[in-house]
Amino acid sequence: MRASTGHSRNNTAFIKLLQDFLGQIEDGAITITKQENKIVQVTETELYDSIQAGKVSAADVPHEKSRATLGEYDFALLLKFLDGVSFGTVTLHIKSAQIVGVEKNEKIKL
């Protein structure tokens, strides 16, 4: 996706993409990677805390998931973080279908 966070028409497509990812994850993270001020990748990481070595069953994998959402304030905050990164990542941490934290990692090109 070639979206710039500074253009409103791209924000609609970007928030749709994020909502789709958020709807698929209950516990984990969504990482947005930027290079040269362009979003180049969105990665979903899902956590399954109930899985124990050698004791995995179908009952351990959640079937009915809650849907996390990204409200207007959260999206504006996310855009603020993304606008401040030229090279790096912004990660949304999700627990029980709620966004519980945002992590910003910036790389400096030498």
N, C-alpha and C positions, 0 to 999 in steps of 0.2 A: 504494500500500500504506500503510495506516495502522497502522504497528507502533511500539510503544514498546519501547525496548530494556530496560525494567525489568520486563517481564512474560514469564515463561518460556514460556507457551503461544504467544506471538508469536515467541519466539526460534526455535522449530522451523520455522515458516513462513519466517522471515527467513533462516535458514541454508539452507533448501531453495532459496530464491530465489538466494542467493549461489552455492550449489553449481551451480545451473543455469547461471548466468553464467560461473562459473569453468570449467565444462566446455566452453564455447564459445570460449575465448580462450587462446592460447598466449603471445603477446607483446602487451602493451598495459597497459590499466588498467581498473579498475572503480571508479567514483566514486559515493558515496552522499551525497545531498544532504538536509540537514535544515533545516526552517523551524519555528520555534516549538516546538522539541523533538519534532518528528514527522518521520519519514522520508517524504519526498515524491517522491523520484526515485532510481533506480539506473541509471547510464549505463555502457555498455560501450564502450571505445575499443580498437581493434585496430591493431597496427603490422605492416607488411610491409616489413622492411628490404631485402629482395632486389629490390624493384621499382625500376627505373631508368627515367628519362624516355625514352619512345619505344621501350622494349624490354620491354614487358609481355607475358608469355605465360602460358598455363594452367599451365605447369611452375613458374612463379614463385609461384603461390598454393598454400600448403600444403593438402594434402588430408587426410592422416592427422595428427590433432593429439593431443598428449599432454594429459591431463586434469589440470589444477591442482586441488588440494583445499585445504580450509580445516579444519585440525585443531582440537581443542578449545581448545588454548592460544591459537592464532591467533584463534579466534572470541572468546575471552574478552578478548584484547587489543583486538580490533576494537570490542567492546562498550564497553570502557573509553574508547577514543577517542571513540566516538559519544556516550556519556553526558556527555562533557565539552563537547559542542558543542550550542548552542541554535540558532544560525544558522550555516550553513557546510557544508563538505564533508569527507569522509574518503575518500581514494583509496588503493586497493590497487594497487601496481605489480607487474606480472607479466612475468617473463622466462623463456623456455624452460619454461613451465608451472609455474614456481615463484614464490611470492610473495616478492619481494626487497625490498619496502619499503612503508611506510605513510606517507601524507602527510595532515596535518590542517590545514585552513584554517578559521579561525573568523572570522565577521563579527560586529561589535558593532552592534546596532540603536540608533540615536541618537534 
